[in-house]
Amino acid sequence: MLVTQPKSKILRKIIQAPTGEYVLATFIVAEFQGTFKARLVSVEALPQSDFEKPISVSLPLPKKQPVVISTLVSFVEKIISPYQELLFFVSQPTRAPSLR
């Protein structure tokens, strides 16, 4: 007959006591002969301020709009064109494609 070591795990759970207090309960759960057995190891009281419900506001609170100051910075200098007339576009006729 082989003796097997029972597999056990530690489980922690927050439970509300009948008095309304919240406690952190620590259990050890072990499998023994195909059934699970649980044993309470410790109980620790938790502060009530952690479990108070926050006050809900139905409408969002108004937020201040950020002030945006924009400035335009130009990195291009104005250049006067040396071409006063647009004759250089028509000085050379366009070349037609050859059909050969």
C-alpha positions in Angstrom: 0.0 0.0 0.0 1.3 3.4 -1.0 1.0 6.3 1.2 0.2 9.5 -0.7 0.8 13.0 0.4 -2.5 14.9 0.4 -2.5 17.8 -2.1 -3.4 21.0 -0.3 -3.8 24.6 -1.3 -4.2 27.8 0.8 -7.2 29.9 -0.1 -8.0 33.4 1.0 -11.4 35.0 0.7 -13.0 38.2 1.9 -16.2 37.4 3.7 -18.9 39.7 5.3 -19.6 38.6 8.8 -23.2 38.6 10.2 -22.4 41.8 12.1 -21.6 43.5 8.7 -17.8 43.6 9.2 -15.6 42.4 6.4 -12.9 39.8 7.3 -10.1 38.1 5.4 -10.5 34.4 6.0 -7.7 32.0 5.2 -8.5 28.3 4.5 -6.5 25.3 3.7 -8.2 22.9 1.3 -6.9 19.4 0.9 -8.0 16.4 -1.2 -8.3 13.3 1.0 -9.5 10.0 -0.4 -11.3 11.7 -3.3 -13.1 14.3 -1.2 -12.2 17.9 -0.5 -11.8 19.0 3.1 -11.5 22.6 4.2 -10.2 24.0 7.5 -10.3 27.6 8.7 -6.7 28.7 9.5 -7.1 32.4 10.4 -9.4 35.4 10.3 -8.3 39.0 10.0 -10.6 42.0 10.3 -10.4 44.5 7.5 -11.0 48.3 7.8 -14.5 49.4 6.8 -13.3 52.4 4.9 -12.1 50.1 2.1 -15.6 48.9 1.5 -17.6 52.1 1.6 -19.4 52.8 -1.6 -18.3 56.0 -3.3 -20.7 58.8 -3.9 -21.9 58.7 -7.5 -22.4 61.8 -9.5 -24.9 61.5 -12.3 -23.5 64.3 -14.4 -19.9 64.8 -15.2 -18.2 67.7 -13.4 -17.2 70.6 -15.7 -13.6 70.6 -16.7 -11.5 73.6 -17.5 -10.7 73.8 -21.1 -7.0 74.1 -21.8 -5.8 77.4 -23.3 -4.1 76.8 -26.6 -1.8 79.5 -27.9 -0.8 78.9 -31.5 1.8 80.7 -33.5 2.6 80.4 -37.1 6.3 80.0 -37.9 7.2 80.1 -41.6 10.4 78.3 -42.6 10.1 79.4 -46.3 11.3 82.8 -47.5 9.4 84.6 -50.1 11.4 84.6 -53.4 10.7 86.8 -56.3 10.6 84.8 -59.5 13.0 85.8 -62.3 10.4 84.8 -64.8 8.0 87.6 -65.4 6.3 86.0 -68.3 5.3 82.4 -68.9 6.7 82.2 -72.4 9.4 79.6 -71.4 6.6 77.0 -71.2 5.7 77.4 -74.9 9.2 78.1 -76.3 9.7 74.4 -77.1 6.8 72.5 -78.6 5.9 69.2 -76.9 7.0 66.1 -78.7 4.4 63.7 -80.0 4.9 60.0 -79.5 6.2 58.1 -82.6 4.0 55.4 -84.0 6.9 53.2 -85.2 
